[in-house]
Amino acid sequence: MIKRIVFFDLDGTILDGMSSEKSFFFYLLKKGHIGIKQFFGYWLFILKWFPKYKLRAFVKNKSYLAGSSKDKITTLAEQFVTEKLLKKIRPELIKKIEEHRRTGDIIILLTGTPSFIAQVFAKHLNIDHVEPTHCVLEDENFSHLSPTQHPYAEEKLTIAKRVCQQYGIDIKNCFAYGNSIHDSILLSAVGQAIAVTPDKKLRKIAKENHWEIIE
């Protein structure tokens, strides 16, 4: 039997509603872990990197974490996932994950969500392999630097191809679930693409290519 890989996006795909990272930002804000220093660092990052990244500077920006310890953020993320995120899981996607698990597929969580959220979330769903955003640490504290890995748009496909090489599996023997036009690059490369409550642009592409659409 040919082994298959299944790539699952997190925000807007497995999870409904606001993105997990944005929700975590407001969670930190409410608990008093975001202040003037973090806001200043956030906008300084935008000013520095906007010429290179354009609008992507906003999704690459993790400067609101700068100066916070890895241990503190990890602990807060564990609380956040338990208190807030688990209730936002789409039941239909849980069924899909279980179906793939029963058939022996390799399940990969491929998401732009930072590792401290994605890893905790993956444990709750028994997903072993996670390819999240990797923020930069300096002496076990988060820095203002741009992430070393950020699965977004074409970078998702680059990471997916690397994972396929690691497992020795052709990407055409893979599934991918996504919700955004930014996922279309990966979805177009795999053998089986599934659009989950897709945005307008992705919906158009999904219909043109006769992809499965989960509402």
N, C-alpha and C positions, 0 to 999 in steps of 0.2 A: 504493500500500500504506500502510495506517495505521500510523504509528509507535507502538511500545509501550514502556513503561517497566517494568523489573523491579526491585523492591526486595528486597534480600537482607539479612536480619539476620545477625549474625556469631556471637555466643555461643549455643551450643546448636542452631544452625541449620547454618551452614557448619562451625563447629568443634564437636567433641565434648568432653565433660568440663567441668572447672571453667572459669569465665568467664576471658577473656583478661586483664581488669584485675586480678582477684583473683590469678591466676597471676603477673602482673607484680609485684604487691605482694610476694609471697613471693620472687620472683626478686631484687627490690631488697633485701629483708630478708637473704637469704642472702649477698648481696654486700656487706653492711654499709652500705647507703645509707638504711636506715630505723633510727632510733634513738629515744631518749626524747622528743626535741623533736617528731618527726613523730607519735608516738603521742599526745602531749599535744595537738598541733594537731588531730588527727583527732577526739578526743573533745570538744574545745572547740567544734568545728564542730557536732557532734551536739547538744550542750547549747544552742547558739545557735539552730539551725534546726529542731529537732524540733517545737517548737510550731507552726511554719508548715507544714513538709513531712511531719510524722509519720514513718512508716517510710521514706518516700522520702528522708529526710535521709541515710540510709545509702548509697543508690546515687548521690546527688548529691555526696557527700563526696569531695573530691579533696585534702584538706588534708595528706595524707601526702606530697604533692609540694612543699608550701610551702617556699620557700627554695632549691629545686634549680634549676639553670640549664636553660633549654630545650635547649641544645646537649648537655648531659650526658645528660638523660633521653631525648632523641632517639637518641643513640648507643647507649644501653643498650637502648632499645626495638628498634632494628634488630637487635642481637645476640639479644635475647629472641625475636623473631619467627622468626629463622633457626634458633635452637637449640631452641626449645620449641614454637612454635605451628604451624609448617608440618606437623609430623607428626600434628597433631590434626585436619587437614582431612578431612571426610567425602568419600570418592570419589564417592558418588552426587550430591553437591552440585556437585562439579567438573563432572560430566557435564551437570548442569542449566545451569550457567553457560555452558558451551560450546555447548549447544543454543540457548540464547537469543542468544548472540553470533552464531551462524551464521545465525539468522533476522533479524539486524539490529536486535534489541531494544537499548534503552539500559539498561545495567546500573548500578544504584545500590547502593552499600553503605550502608545506613541502620542505624546501630548506636550504642548507648550507650557503646561503647568509646571512650576518649580518642583524639584525632586522632593523637597521636604513635605509637600502635599501629596504628590503623585505616589510616592513610596508607601505612605500610610494608607492611602486609599486602595492601592493595589493589594495590600495585605488583607483588607476586609473582603475583597473579591477573589482572593486566592490566585492572583495573577503574579507569576514568578518573574517575568521579564518586563522591565519598565525602561522606556527611553524618554526621559523628561527634559526639562530645561535644567542645566547645571549652572548655578550661580557661583561666582568666584569668592573664595574664602582667603582671608589673610589672618594668620594666627587664630584660626577657628572663629573668626568674626566675618560677617558678610562685608564685601567691599562695594564700591561704587562702579566697578568695572562691568563691561558688557559680558553676558553669559558666554561660557566656552562652548555650550551646546544649546541651541534654541530650535526645537522642532516646529517650524512654521513654513508654510508654502513649500518652495522647492527643497528646503533643508529637510523636510519630512521625508521626501523621496530619497535624498542622499543617505539618510540614516536607515531607512527601510532597506535600501540596497545593501548597505553594510551588514545589517542584521541577516539578510538572506544569504550573504556570503558566509557568515559565521555558522549558519545552520546547514549550508550546502543545499539551499532550496531556491528554485527559480521563482522570481517575483511573479511570474504568470500563474504560479500555483498558490498565490496568496489571495486573501480577502482583505478588504479595507472598509471600515465604517467611518464616515465623516459627515459633517453638517454644513460646512462653509465652502465658499468658492475657493478659499485658500487650501482646502483639502483636495481640490480637483486634480492637482498635479499628481499626487499619490494615487488617487482613485483611478486615474486614467492609465496608470502603469500596471496595476494588478489585474489578475484574471477575473476576479469577482468584486465589483464595487457596489457598496450599499450606501445610499444617501439617507440620513436620518433627519427628519424634519428640516430639509435643506433650505438654505436661503434662496432668494429668487434666482440668482445667477447659477447656483449649483443645480437647482431644480431644472432649469432649462437644459443644462448639459446632461443631467441624468436622464431626462426624457428623450433627448436626441440619441443617447447611447443605449437606451433601453436598460438602464440600471434599475435594480430594485430600490424602491423608495419606501421607507418606514415613516409613517406619520405619527 
